[in-house]
């Protein structure tokens, strides 16, 4: 059993308010971090797209080796 179910202590309105404020502050902090990460990733993507496509290599493609077909009659 968890500790929460063993002790059934009623919380005062001040305790409830403090717990709710703490939870909401944690939620807002996570939300702000996610938003900052989204903006960072967006800026990286726009920088990549603005740079243009990468230069293609000028090597000619290698000819494919032909496979020998061995047939037994």
PDB file of N, CA, C and O in Angstrom:
ATOM      1  N   UNK A   1       0.828  -1.177   0.000  1.00  0.00           N
ATOM      2  CA  UNK A   1       0.000   0.000   0.000  1.00  0.00           C
ATOM      3  C   UNK A   1       0.874   1.243   0.000  1.00  0.00           C
ATOM      4  O   UNK A   1       1.975   1.248   0.551  1.00  0.00           O
ATOM      5  N   UNK A   2       0.385   2.258  -0.603  1.00  0.00           N
ATOM      6  CA  UNK A   2       1.145   3.498  -0.631  1.00  0.00           C
ATOM      7  C   UNK A   2       0.925   4.289   0.647  1.00  0.00           C
ATOM      8  O   UNK A   2       0.002   4.021   1.417  1.00  0.00           O
ATOM      9  N   UNK A   3       1.774   5.246   0.850  1.00  0.00           N
ATOM     10  CA  UNK A   3       1.708   6.072   2.044  1.00  0.00           C
ATOM     11  C   UNK A   3       0.449   6.932   2.033  1.00  0.00           C
ATOM     12  O   UNK A   3      -0.128   7.207   3.086  1.00  0.00           O
ATOM     13  N   UNK A   4       0.029   7.350   0.861  1.00  0.00           N
ATOM     14  CA  UNK A   4      -1.135   8.234   0.762  1.00  0.00           C
ATOM     15  C   UNK A   4      -2.409   7.553   1.276  1.00  0.00           C
ATOM     16  O   UNK A   4      -3.246   8.212   1.894  1.00  0.00           O
ATOM     17  N   UNK A   5      -2.567   6.254   1.034  1.00  0.00           N
ATOM     18  CA  UNK A   5      -3.781   5.576   1.465  1.00  0.00           C
ATOM     19  C   UNK A   5      -3.734   5.214   2.940  1.00  0.00           C
ATOM     20  O   UNK A   5      -4.780   5.046   3.566  1.00  0.00           O
ATOM     21  N   UNK A   6      -2.540   5.091   3.507  1.00  0.00           N
ATOM     22  CA  UNK A   6      -2.420   4.735   4.913  1.00  0.00           C
ATOM     23  C   UNK A   6      -2.804   5.898   5.818  1.00  0.00           C
ATOM     24  O   UNK A   6      -3.446   5.693   6.848  1.00  0.00           O
ATOM     25  N   UNK A   7      -2.426   7.094   5.454  1.00  0.00           N
ATOM     26  CA  UNK A   7      -2.714   8.255   6.294  1.00  0.00           C
ATOM     27  C   UNK A   7      -3.750   9.118   5.598  1.00  0.00           C
ATOM     28  O   UNK A   7      -3.528   9.611   4.492  1.00  0.00           O
ATOM     29  N   UNK A   8      -4.857   9.290   6.243  1.00  0.00           N
ATOM     30  CA  UNK A   8      -5.946  10.094   5.676  1.00  0.00           C
ATOM     31  C   UNK A   8      -6.060  11.393   6.466  1.00  0.00           C
ATOM     32  O   UNK A   8      -6.950  11.565   7.299  1.00  0.00           O
ATOM     33  N   UNK A   9      -5.138  12.291   6.180  1.00  0.00           N
ATOM     34  CA  UNK A   9      -5.130  13.577   6.856  1.00  0.00           C
ATOM     35  C   UNK A   9      -5.772  14.594   5.928  1.00  0.00           C
ATOM     36  O   UNK A   9      -5.387  14.729   4.767  1.00  0.00           O
ATOM     37  N   UNK A  10      -6.749  15.303   6.455  1.00  0.00           N
ATOM     38  CA  UNK A  10      -7.379  16.343   5.648  1.00  0.00           C
ATOM     39  C   UNK A  10      -6.448  17.541   5.570  1.00  0.00           C
ATOM     40  O   UNK A  10      -5.810  17.932   6.547  1.00  0.00           O
ATOM     41  N   UNK A  11      -6.395  18.100   4.386  1.00  0.00           N
ATOM     42  CA  UNK A  11      -5.539  19.268   4.174  1.00  0.00           C
ATOM     43  C   UNK A  11      -6.341  20.537   4.411  1.00  0.00           C
ATOM     44  O   UNK A  11      -7.535  20.617   4.124  1.00  0.00           O
ATOM     45  N   UNK A  12      -5.651  21.500   4.934  1.00  0.00           N
ATOM     46  CA  UNK A  12      -6.294  22.797   5.144  1.00  0.00           C
ATOM     47  C   UNK A  12      -6.388  23.512   3.798  1.00  0.00           C
ATOM     48  O   UNK A  12      -5.667  23.158   2.866  1.00  0.00           O
ATOM     49  N   UNK A  13      -7.249  24.497   3.682  1.00  0.00           N
ATOM     50  CA  UNK A  13      -7.340  25.247   2.417  1.00  0.00           C
ATOM     51  C   UNK A  13      -6.005  25.872   2.009  1.00  0.00           C
ATOM     52  O   UNK A  13      -5.705  25.974   0.819  1.00  0.00           O
ATOM     53  N   UNK A  14      -5.205  26.290   2.990  1.00  0.00           N
ATOM     54  CA  UNK A  14      -3.893  26.871   2.678  1.00  0.00           C
ATOM     55  C   UNK A  14      -2.961  25.818   2.085  1.00  0.00           C
ATOM     56  O   UNK A  14      -2.210  26.099   1.151  1.00  0.00           O
ATOM     57  N   UNK A  15      -3.016  24.589   2.642  1.00  0.00           N
ATOM     58  CA  UNK A  15      -2.177  23.510   2.117  1.00  0.00           C
ATOM     59  C   UNK A  15      -2.612  23.137   0.704  1.00  0.00           C
ATOM     60  O   UNK A  15      -1.775  22.906  -0.168  1.00  0.00           O
ATOM     61  N   UNK A  16      -3.918  23.080   0.484  1.00  0.00           N
ATOM     62  CA  UNK A  16      -4.431  22.762  -0.849  1.00  0.00           C
ATOM     63  C   UNK A  16      -4.000  23.822  -1.858  1.00  0.00           C
ATOM     64  O   UNK A  16      -3.590  23.500  -2.973  1.00  0.00           O
ATOM     65  N   UNK A  17      -4.095  25.086  -1.457  1.00  0.00           N
ATOM     66  CA  UNK A  17      -3.711  26.181  -2.340  1.00  0.00           C
ATOM     67  C   UNK A  17      -2.217  26.136  -2.648  1.00  0.00           C
ATOM     68  O   UNK A  17      -1.807  26.360  -3.788  1.00  0.00           O
ATOM     69  N   UNK A  18      -1.402  25.845  -1.629  1.00  0.00           N
ATOM     70  CA  UNK A  18       0.045  25.770  -1.837  1.00  0.00           C
ATOM     71  C   UNK A  18       0.394  24.616  -2.770  1.00  0.00           C
ATOM     72  O   UNK A  18       1.251  24.758  -3.643  1.00  0.00           O
ATOM     73  N   UNK A  19      -0.270  23.469  -2.588  1.00  0.00           N
ATOM     74  CA  UNK A  19      -0.015  22.308  -3.440  1.00  0.00           C
ATOM     75  C   UNK A  19      -0.455  22.584  -4.874  1.00  0.00           C
ATOM     76  O   UNK A  19       0.241  22.219  -5.822  1.00  0.00           O
ATOM     77  N   UNK A  20      -1.601  23.224  -5.030  1.00  0.00           N
ATOM     78  CA  UNK A  20      -2.093  23.553  -6.367  1.00  0.00           C
ATOM     79  C   UNK A  20      -1.170  24.559  -7.049  1.00  0.00           C
ATOM     80  O   UNK A  20      -0.882  24.427  -8.238  1.00  0.00           O
ATOM     81  N   UNK A  21      -0.709  25.553  -6.312  1.00  0.00           N
ATOM     82  CA  UNK A  21       0.197  26.554  -6.879  1.00  0.00           C
ATOM     83  C   UNK A  21       1.506  25.914  -7.317  1.00  0.00           C
ATOM     84  O   UNK A  21       2.051  26.250  -8.368  1.00  0.00           O
ATOM     85  N   UNK A  22       2.006  24.987  -6.500  1.00  0.00           N
ATOM     86  CA  UNK A  22       3.256  24.288  -6.838  1.00  0.00           C
ATOM     87  C   UNK A  22       3.079  23.440  -8.100  1.00  0.00           C
ATOM     88  O   UNK A  22       3.944  23.433  -8.976  1.00  0.00           O
ATOM     89  N   UNK A  23       1.963  22.733  -8.184  1.00  0.00           N
ATOM     90  CA  UNK A  23       1.688  21.912  -9.365  1.00  0.00           C
ATOM     91  C   UNK A  23       1.535  22.749 -10.619  1.00  0.00           C
ATOM     92  O   UNK A  23       2.032  22.379 -11.682  1.00  0.00           O
ATOM     93  N   UNK A  24       0.846  23.881 -10.499  1.00  0.00           N
ATOM     94  CA  UNK A  24       0.641  24.756 -11.653  1.00  0.00           C
ATOM     95  C   UNK A  24       1.955  25.384 -12.099  1.00  0.00           C
ATOM     96  O   UNK A  24       2.194  25.552 -13.295  1.00  0.00           O
ATOM     97  N   UNK A  25       2.805  25.732 -11.137  1.00  0.00           N
ATOM     98  CA  UNK A  25       4.111  26.306 -11.484  1.00  0.00           C
ATOM     99  C   UNK A  25       4.960  25.277 -12.227  1.00  0.00           C
ATOM    100  O   UNK A  25       5.658  25.617 -13.182  1.00  0.00           O
ATOM    101  N   UNK A  26       4.901  24.019 -11.789  1.00  0.00           N
ATOM    102  CA  UNK A  26       5.647  22.960 -12.479  1.00  0.00           C
ATOM    103  C   UNK A  26       5.108  22.765 -13.895  1.00  0.00           C
ATOM    104  O   UNK A  26       5.878  22.580 -14.838  1.00  0.00           O
ATOM    105  N   UNK A  27       3.787  22.806 -14.039  1.00  0.00           N
ATOM    106  CA  UNK A  27       3.162  22.674 -15.353  1.00  0.00           C
ATOM    107  C   UNK A  27       3.598  23.805 -16.278  1.00  0.00           C
ATOM    108  O   UNK A  27       3.957  23.563 -17.431  1.00  0.00           O
ATOM    109  N   UNK A  28       3.569  25.037 -15.779  1.00  0.00           N
ATOM    110  CA  UNK A  28       3.961  26.192 -16.595  1.00  0.00           C
ATOM    111  C   UNK A  28       5.437  26.130 -16.978  1.00  0.00           C
ATOM    112  O   UNK A  28       5.806  26.531 -18.082  1.00  0.00           O
ATOM    113  N   UNK A  29       6.286  25.630 -16.074  1.00  0.00           N
ATOM    114  CA  UNK A  29       7.713  25.516 -16.379  1.00  0.00           C
ATOM    115  C   UNK A  29       7.937  24.511 -17.504  1.00  0.00           C
ATOM    116  O   UNK A  29       8.735  24.757 -18.409  1.00  0.00           O
ATOM    117  N   UNK A  30       7.232  23.374 -17.450  1.00  0.00           N
ATOM    118  CA  UNK A  30       7.361  22.370 -18.513  1.00  0.00           C
ATOM    119  C   UNK A  30       6.828  22.917 -19.833  1.00  0.00           C
ATOM    120  O   UNK A  30       7.405  22.675 -20.893  1.00  0.00           O
ATOM    121  N   UNK A  31       5.729  23.653 -19.761  1.00  0.00           N
ATOM    122  CA  UNK A  31       5.139  24.246 -20.960  1.00  0.00           C
ATOM    123  C   UNK A  31       6.098  25.262 -21.590  1.00  0.00           C
ATOM    124  O   UNK A  31       6.246  25.301 -22.812  1.00  0.00           O
ATOM    125  N   UNK A  32       6.741  26.075 -20.768  1.00  0.00           N
ATOM    126  CA  UNK A  32       7.686  27.074 -21.274  1.00  0.00           C
ATOM    127  C   UNK A  32       8.907  26.397 -21.891  1.00  0.00           C
ATOM    128  O   UNK A  32       9.420  26.855 -22.912  1.00  0.00           O
ATOM    129  N   UNK A  33       9.375  25.309 -21.276  1.00  0.00           N
ATOM    130  CA  UNK A  33      10.527  24.586 -21.820  1.00  0.00           C
ATOM    131  C   UNK A  33      10.177  23.958 -23.167  1.00  0.00           C
ATOM    132  O   UNK A  33      10.985  23.997 -24.095  1.00  0.00           O
ATOM    133  N   UNK A  34       8.989  23.384 -23.281  1.00  0.00           N
ATOM    134  CA  UNK A  34       8.562  22.783 -24.546  1.00  0.00           C
ATOM    135  C   UNK A  34       8.424  23.851 -25.630  1.00  0.00           C
ATOM    136  O   UNK A  34       8.791  23.616 -26.781  1.00  0.00           O
ATOM    137  N   UNK A  35       7.903  25.011 -25.271  1.00  0.00           N
ATOM    138  CA  UNK A  35       7.743  26.102 -26.239  1.00  0.00           C
ATOM    139  C   UNK A  35       9.111  26.612 -26.711  1.00  0.00           C
ATOM    140  O   UNK A  35       9.304  26.868 -27.899  1.00  0.00           O
ATOM    141  N   UNK A  36      10.054  26.756 -25.778  1.00  0.00           N
ATOM    142  CA  UNK A  36      11.401  27.212 -26.142  1.00  0.00           C
ATOM    143  C   UNK A  36      12.080  26.193 -27.051  1.00  0.00           C
ATOM    144  O   UNK A  36      12.780  26.568 -27.991  1.00  0.00           O
ATOM    145  N   UNK A  37      11.875  24.909 -26.775  1.00  0.00           N
ATOM    146  CA  UNK A  37      12.460  23.864 -27.611  1.00  0.00           C
ATOM    147  C   UNK A  37      11.856  23.904 -29.010  1.00  0.00           C
ATOM    148  O   UNK A  37      12.573  23.732 -29.996  1.00  0.00           O
ATOM    149  N   UNK A  38      10.540  24.130 -29.107  1.00  0.00           N
ATOM    150  CA  UNK A  38       9.888  24.222 -30.410  1.00  0.00           C
ATOM    151  C   UNK A  38      10.458  25.385 -31.220  1.00  0.00           C
ATOM    152  O   UNK A  38      10.713  25.245 -32.416  1.00  0.00           O
ATOM    153  N   UNK A  39      10.656  26.525 -30.572  1.00  0.00           N
ATOM    154  CA  UNK A  39      11.211  27.686 -31.268  1.00  0.00           C
ATOM    155  C   UNK A  39      12.646  27.428 -31.723  1.00  0.00           C
ATOM    156  O   UNK A  39      13.039  27.849 -32.811  1.00  0.00           O
ATOM    157  N   UNK A  40      13.429  26.736 -30.893  1.00  0.00           N
ATOM    158  CA  UNK A  40      14.810  26.414 -31.261  1.00  0.00           C
ATOM    159  C   UNK A  40      14.834  25.493 -32.473  1.00  0.00           C
ATOM    160  O   UNK A  40      15.601  25.716 -33.410  1.00  0.00           O
ATOM    161  N   UNK A  41      14.001  24.463 -32.459  1.00  0.00           N
ATOM    162  CA  UNK A  41      13.961  23.529 -33.581  1.00  0.00           C
ATOM    163  C   UNK A  41      13.459  24.208 -34.852  1.00  0.00           C
ATOM    164  O   UNK A  41      13.948  23.917 -35.944  1.00  0.00           O
ATOM    165  N   UNK A  42      12.492  25.105 -34.721  1.00  0.00           N
ATOM    166  CA  UNK A  42      11.979  25.839 -35.881  1.00  0.00           C
ATOM    167  C   UNK A  42      13.082  26.696 -36.493  1.00  0.00           C
ATOM    168  O   UNK A  42      13.225  26.746 -37.715  1.00  0.00           O
ATOM    169  N   UNK A  43      13.862  27.370 -35.648  1.00  0.00           N
ATOM    170  CA  UNK A  43      14.950  28.216 -36.144  1.00  0.00           C
ATOM    171  C   UNK A  43      16.002  27.372 -36.856  1.00  0.00           C
ATOM    172  O   UNK A  43      16.525  27.777 -37.894  1.00  0.00           O
ATOM    173  N   UNK A  44      16.315  26.195 -36.301  1.00  0.00           N
ATOM    174  CA  UNK A  44      17.284  25.309 -36.961  1.00  0.00           C
ATOM    175  C   UNK A  44      16.764  24.852 -38.316  1.00  0.00           C
ATOM    176  O   UNK A  44      17.517  24.823 -39.289  1.00  0.00           O
ATOM    177  N   UNK A  45      15.482  24.493 -38.389  1.00  0.00           N
ATOM    178  CA  UNK A  45      14.903  24.027 -39.653  1.00  0.00           C
ATOM    179  C   UNK A  45      14.904  25.137 -40.691  1.00  0.00           C
ATOM    180  O   UNK A  45      15.245  24.900 -41.850  1.00  0.00           O
ATOM    181  N   UNK A  46      14.527  26.348 -40.288  1.00  0.00           N
ATOM    182  CA  UNK A  46      14.508  27.466 -41.230  1.00  0.00           C
ATOM    183  C   UNK A  46      15.916  27.801 -41.717  1.00  0.00           C
ATOM    184  O   UNK A  46      16.096  28.179 -42.874  1.00  0.00           O
ATOM    185  N   UNK A  47      16.912  27.668 -40.846  1.00  0.00           N
ATOM    186  CA  UNK A  47      18.295  27.919 -41.252  1.00  0.00           C
ATOM    187  C   UNK A  47      18.747  26.870 -42.263  1.00  0.00           C
ATOM    188  O   UNK A  47      19.432  27.188 -43.235  1.00  0.00           O
ATOM    189  N   UNK A  48      18.357  25.612 -42.027  1.00  0.00           N
ATOM    190  CA  UNK A  48      18.718  24.543 -42.969  1.00  0.00           C
ATOM    191  C   UNK A  48      18.054  24.775 -44.315  1.00  0.00           C
ATOM    192  O   UNK A  48      18.695  24.647 -45.358  1.00  0.00           O
ATOM    193  N   UNK A  49      16.763  25.116 -44.296  1.00  0.00           N
ATOM    194  CA  UNK A  49      16.036  25.340 -45.547  1.00  0.00           C
ATOM    195  C   UNK A  49      16.560  26.567 -46.280  1.00  0.00           C
ATOM    196  O   UNK A  49      16.576  26.585 -47.511  1.00  0.00           O
ATOM    197  N   UNK A  50      16.983  27.579 -45.561  1.00  0.00           N
ATOM    198  CA  UNK A  50      17.504  28.793 -46.177  1.00  0.00           C
ATOM    199  C   UNK A  50      18.867  28.584 -46.804  1.00  0.00           C
ATOM    200  O   UNK A  50      19.240  29.309 -47.726  1.00  0.00           O
ATOM    201  N   UNK A  51      19.614  27.608 -46.320  1.00  0.00           N
ATOM    202  CA  UNK A  51      20.946  27.336 -46.850  1.00  0.00           C
ATOM    203  C   UNK A  51      20.873  26.679 -48.224  1.00  0.00           C
ATOM    204  O   UNK A  51      21.857  26.701 -48.964  1.00  0.00           O
ATOM    205  N   UNK A  52      19.754  26.108 -48.572  1.00  0.00           N
ATOM    206  CA  UNK A  52      19.602  25.461 -49.866  1.00  0.00           C
ATOM    207  C   UNK A  52      19.999  23.998 -49.789  1.00  0.00           C
ATOM    208  O   UNK A  52      20.479  23.521 -48.760  1.00  0.00           O
ATOM    209  N   UNK A  53      19.791  23.293 -50.893  1.00  0.00           N
ATOM    210  CA  UNK A  53      20.125  21.866 -50.892  1.00  0.00           C
ATOM    211  C   UNK A  53      21.637  21.667 -50.860  1.00  0.00           C
ATOM    212  O   UNK A  53      22.381  22.516 -51.351  1.00  0.00           O
ATOM    213  N   UNK A  54      22.094  20.567 -50.294  1.00  0.00           N
ATOM    214  CA  UNK A  54      23.535  20.308 -50.268  1.00  0.00           C
ATOM    215  C   UNK A  54      24.059  20.066 -51.682  1.00  0.00           C
ATOM    216  O   UNK A  54      23.336  19.581 -52.552  1.00  0.00           O
ATOM    217  N   UNK A  55      25.321  20.412 -51.894  1.00  0.00           N
ATOM    218  CA  UNK A  55      25.913  20.235 -53.216  1.00  0.00           C
ATOM    219  C   UNK A  55      26.039  18.752 -53.536  1.00  0.00           C
ATOM    220  O   UNK A  55      26.424  17.945 -52.690  1.00  0.00           O
ATOM    221  N   UNK A  56      25.705  18.411 -54.783  1.00  0.00           N
ATOM    222  CA  UNK A  56      25.787  17.019 -55.207  1.00  0.00           C
ATOM    223  C   UNK A  56      27.235  16.674 -55.525  1.00  0.00           C
ATOM    224  O   UNK A  56      27.998  17.518 -55.996  1.00  0.00           O
ATOM    225  N   UNK A  57      27.600  15.436 -55.265  1.00  0.00           N
ATOM    226  CA  UNK A  57      28.954  14.982 -55.578  1.00  0.00           C
ATOM    227  C   UNK A  57      29.076  14.827 -57.092  1.00  0.00           C
ATOM    228  O   UNK A  57      28.124  14.426 -57.761  1.00  0.00           O
ATOM    229  N   UNK A  58      30.252  15.146 -57.624  1.00  0.00           N
ATOM    230  CA  UNK A  58      30.444  15.103 -59.068  1.00  0.00           C
ATOM    231  C   UNK A  58      31.006  13.764 -59.550  1.00  0.00           C
ATOM    232  O   UNK A  58      31.401  13.651 -60.710  1.00  0.00           O
ATOM    233  N   UNK A  59      31.047  12.757 -58.688  1.00  0.00           N
ATOM    234  CA  UNK A  59      31.559  11.452 -59.108  1.00  0.00           C
ATOM    235  C   UNK A  59      30.543  10.775 -60.019  1.00  0.00           C
ATOM    236  O   UNK A  59      29.345  10.779 -59.735  1.00  0.00           O
ATOM    237  N   UNK A  60      31.027  10.190 -61.121  1.00  0.00           N
ATOM    238  CA  UNK A  60      30.100   9.450 -61.974  1.00  0.00           C
ATOM    239  C   UNK A  60      29.684   8.153 -61.264  1.00  0.00           C
ATOM    240  O   UNK A  60      30.471   7.583 -60.509  1.00  0.00           O
ATOM    241  N   UNK A  61      28.483   7.698 -61.498  1.00  0.00           N
ATOM    242  CA  UNK A  61      28.051   6.461 -60.841  1.00  0.00           C
ATOM    243  C   UNK A  61      28.859   5.268 -61.340  1.00  0.00           C
ATOM    244  O   UNK A  61      29.213   5.188 -62.516  1.00  0.00           O
ATOM    245  N   UNK A  62      29.142   4.355 -60.437  1.00  0.00           N
ATOM    246  CA  UNK A  62      29.908   3.160 -60.801  1.00  0.00           C
ATOM    247  C   UNK A  62      28.996   2.209 -61.566  1.00  0.00           C
ATOM    248  O   UNK A  62      27.824   2.053 -61.227  1.00  0.00           O
ATOM    249  N   UNK A  63      29.547   1.571 -62.610  1.00  0.00           N
ATOM    250  CA  UNK A  63      28.727   0.593 -63.335  1.00  0.00           C
ATOM    251  C   UNK A  63      28.471  -0.621 -62.447  1.00  0.00           C
ATOM    252  O   UNK A  63      29.338  -1.048 -61.685  1.00  0.00           O
ATOM    253  N   UNK A  64      27.282  -1.158 -62.560  1.00  0.00           N
ATOM    254  CA  UNK A  64      26.928  -2.318 -61.755  1.00  0.00           C
ATOM    255  C   UNK A  64      27.601  -3.558 -62.328  1.00  0.00           C
ATOM    256  O   UNK A  64      27.664  -3.747 -63.543  1.00  0.00           O
ATOM    257  N   UNK A  65      28.094  -4.386 -61.439  1.00  0.00           N
ATOM    258  CA  UNK A  65      28.718  -5.636 -61.873  1.00  0.00           C
ATOM    259  C   UNK A  65      27.616  -6.605 -62.278  1.00  0.00           C
ATOM    260  O   UNK A  65      26.603  -6.743 -61.592  1.00  0.00           O
ATOM    261  N   UNK A  66      27.832  -7.267 -63.395  1.00  0.00           N
ATOM    262  CA  UNK A  66      26.838  -8.221 -63.868  1.00  0.00           C
ATOM    263  C   UNK A  66      27.056  -9.548 -63.178  1.00  0.00           C
ATOM    264  O   UNK A  66      28.188 -10.004 -63.017  1.00  0.00           O
ATOM    265  N   UNK A  67      25.984 -10.149 -62.780  1.00  0.00           N
ATOM    266  CA  UNK A  67      26.061 -11.445 -62.120  1.00  0.00           C
ATOM    267  C   UNK A  67      26.111 -12.537 -63.179  1.00  0.00           C
ATOM    268  O   UNK A  67      25.414 -12.484 -64.192  1.00  0.00           O
ATOM    269  N   UNK A  68      26.951 -13.524 -62.916  1.00  0.00           N
ATOM    270  CA  UNK A  68      27.021 -14.662 -63.829  1.00  0.00           C
ATOM    271  C   UNK A  68      25.923 -15.640 -63.459  1.00  0.00           C
ATOM    272  O   UNK A  68      25.723 -15.966 -62.289  1.00  0.00           O
ATOM    273  N   UNK A  69      25.229 -16.094 -64.460  1.00  0.00           N
ATOM    274  CA  UNK A  69      24.171 -17.068 -64.238  1.00  0.00           C
ATOM    275  C   UNK A  69      24.743 -18.434 -64.576  1.00  0.00           C
ATOM    276  O   UNK A  69      25.164 -18.683 -65.706  1.00  0.00           O
ATOM    277  N   UNK A  70      24.755 -19.299 -63.601  1.00  0.00           N
ATOM    278  CA  UNK A  70      25.283 -20.652 -63.802  1.00  0.00           C
ATOM    279  C   UNK A  70      24.097 -21.577 -63.979  1.00  0.00           C
ATOM    280  O   UNK A  70      23.244 -21.714 -63.102  1.00  0.00           O
ATOM    281  N   UNK A  71      24.070 -22.211 -65.151  1.00  0.00           N
ATOM    282  CA  UNK A  71      22.976 -23.139 -65.439  1.00  0.00           C
ATOM    283  C   UNK A  71      23.546 -24.533 -65.606  1.00  0.00           C
ATOM    284  O   UNK A  71      24.570 -24.733 -66.260  1.00  0.00           O
ATOM    285  N   UNK A  72      22.881 -25.463 -65.020  1.00  0.00           N
ATOM    286  CA  UNK A  72      23.321 -26.858 -65.198  1.00  0.00           C
ATOM    287  C   UNK A  72      22.258 -27.586 -66.022  1.00  0.00           C
ATOM    288  O   UNK A  72      21.061 -27.510 -65.742  1.00  0.00           O
ATOM    289  N   UNK A  73      22.741 -28.298 -67.053  1.00  0.00           N
ATOM    290  CA  UNK A  73      21.819 -29.018 -67.942  1.00  0.00           C
ATOM    291  C   UNK A  73      21.913 -30.486 -67.740  1.00  0.00           C
ATOM    292  O   UNK A  73      21.209 -31.247 -68.404  1.00  0.00           O
TER     293      UNK A  73
END
